[in-house]
Amino acid sequence: MANYRNILEQKKGQKQQIEHQLHQLKKDRKYLKRDLKRHEQALEVVKAVAIKTQERIQFHISDITSLALESVFPDPYELVAEFVQRRNKTECDLYFSRNGEKADPLSASGGGAVDVAAFALRVASWSMQKPKSRNVLVLDEPFRYLSSDLLPKASEMLQQISQDLNLQIIMVSHSEELIESADKVFSVSRDKKGISSIKEEE
């Protein structure tokens, strides 16, 4: 009889322990459900902010680059920046558009359009920096694939961007048309011994 009483007491103790654990699990479940709801709400906020940020970047990149193309070419492409999800990552596709039709920048247009777009993308990237780096842009033979009749337009664009953004542009170029709008021009020459000399042009 005493043996049964001991077993009964043990079972009562186990029951109380299980009831206590069950109570604690229900309490934890309640907190976890509340935390899950908060995390879901926070995730929605993050998604909304990400979409707004992407829209601003998309507009900024497309707008600046399209304006640059428009200032140089008589029948310009527009550059479109499109954010897409691939492999659980957000990627940005860049393509040219004209009359509502997509075109691959590298295959559908001449190298000159790509040159102008690449320059404008650098300017757009610099202008979005917070805080901005020094307002100096160094260009090595820009617009090398641009036809000579369009180089004066490119030169005007460089000058306008420099003034509007207070951006100093240091450029190495063989193009007479590009350096016409420069504030200062330095010519570099090399003698027969291979020694270079620099002279400021009047």
Secondary structure as UniProt FT lines:
FT   HELIX           2..72
FT   STRAND          78..86
FT   TURN            87..88
FT   STRAND          89..98
FT   TURN            99..100
FT   STRAND          101..103
FT   HELIX           105..108
FT   HELIX           111..127
FT   STRAND          136..140
FT   TURN            142..145
FT   HELIX           148..150
FT   HELIX           151..165
FT   STRAND          168..172
FT   HELIX           176..179
FT   TURN            180..181
FT   STRAND          186..190
FT   TURN            192..193
FT   STRAND          196..200
//
